[in-house]
Amino acid sequence: MLTSTPEDLAAAGQDGTYRCWATAYPLHETSSIPLGSHDATSPRLAMRWLRERTRNVTDQLDMAYAQPGRYWLRDETEHERALAYLTAGTAYQLTLHDENTRYVLVAYPPGATP
């Protein structure tokens, strides 16, 4: 299942960096597994990182679980919507999963805190 959930975050200072991260949350585990992070200088670069990391995650999933991520990778309308969120100061989150793990990929605009 794929969910794209914006979170409205108040900017508490502007440092110009879009913070991106990806984390895996294994079912029945007490700790998460970081899959990478990146500081981008623009919303477009943050989206580029999200697309690259989403491609990496979907490449590791079985076909049925990879389909939502592959669909998201081709969905230009959704990419433009995410870009608009980031430009407006709102975080963007993409969640993918398989039978044992939830994968969360997020981009936060400058000044926002997770």
C-alpha positions in Angstrom: 0.0 0.0 0.0 1.2 3.5 -0.8 0.4 6.6 1.2 1.5 10.1 0.6 0.8 12.2 3.6 1.8 15.9 3.9 2.5 17.1 7.4 2.0 20.8 8.0 5.0 21.9 10.0 5.8 25.4 11.3 9.1 26.7 10.1 11.2 27.8 13.1 14.1 29.6 11.4 15.2 29.3 7.8 18.5 27.6 7.1 17.7 26.8 3.4 18.2 23.0 3.7 15.6 20.4 2.8 16.2 17.4 5.1 15.4 14.0 3.6 15.5 10.6 5.2 14.4 7.1 4.7 13.8 4.5 7.4 12.6 0.9 7.6 10.4 -0.1 10.5 10.4 -3.9 10.8 7.3 -5.5 12.2 7.7 -6.7 15.8 11.0 -4.9 16.2 11.8 -2.2 18.8 14.2 -0.2 16.7 14.1 1.2 13.1 16.7 0.8 10.4 18.0 4.0 8.8 18.1 3.7 5.0 19.8 7.0 4.4 19.5 10.7 4.7 20.4 13.8 2.6 20.4 17.5 2.9 19.2 19.1 -0.3 19.5 22.8 -1.3 16.2 23.0 -3.2 12.8 21.2 -3.3 13.7 19.7 -6.7 16.9 18.2 -5.3 14.9 16.8 -2.4 12.4 15.2 -4.8 15.3 13.8 -6.8 16.7 12.1 -3.7 13.2 10.8 -2.8 12.9 9.3 -6.3 16.3 7.7 -6.1 15.7 6.2 -2.6 12.3 5.0 -3.6 13.8 3.3 -6.6 16.4 1.6 -4.3 13.6 0.4 -1.9 11.3 -0.9 -4.7 14.2 -2.7 -6.3 14.5 -4.8 -3.1 10.9 -5.7 -2.8 8.9 -8.5 -4.3 7.0 -7.6 -7.4 3.6 -7.2 -5.7 4.9 -5.0 -3.0 7.1 -3.0 -5.4 4.2 -2.0 -7.6 3.0 1.0 -5.6 6.5 2.5 -5.4 7.0 1.9 -9.1 3.7 3.6 -9.8 4.7 6.6 -7.6 8.0 6.8 -9.6 6.0 7.3 -12.8 3.4 9.6 -11.3 4.5 13.1 -12.5 1.3 14.7 -11.1 2.1 13.4 -7.6 5.7 14.6 -8.0 4.5 18.1 -8.8 2.1 18.0 -5.8 5.0 17.0 -3.5 7.1 19.7 -5.0 4.4 22.2 -4.3 4.1 21.0 -0.7 7.9 21.4 -0.2 7.9 24.8 -1.8 5.1 26.0 0.4 6.9 24.8 3.6 5.0 21.6 4.1 6.7 18.2 4.6 6.1 15.3 2.2 6.0 11.6 3.2 5.9 8.5 1.1 5.2 5.1 2.8 5.7 1.7 1.2 5.5 -1.7 2.9 5.8 -5.4 2.4 4.6 -8.2 4.7 7.3 -7.5 7.4 8.4 -3.9 7.0 7.1 -0.4 6.6 9.4 2.0 4.6 9.0 5.7 5.3 10.6 8.3 3.0 10.3 12.0 4.1 11.4 15.4 2.9 11.2 18.4 5.3 11.4 22.0 4.2 13.9 24.5 5.7 13.3 25.2 9.3 10.9 22.4 9.9 11.6 19.8 12.6 10.5 16.2 12.4 
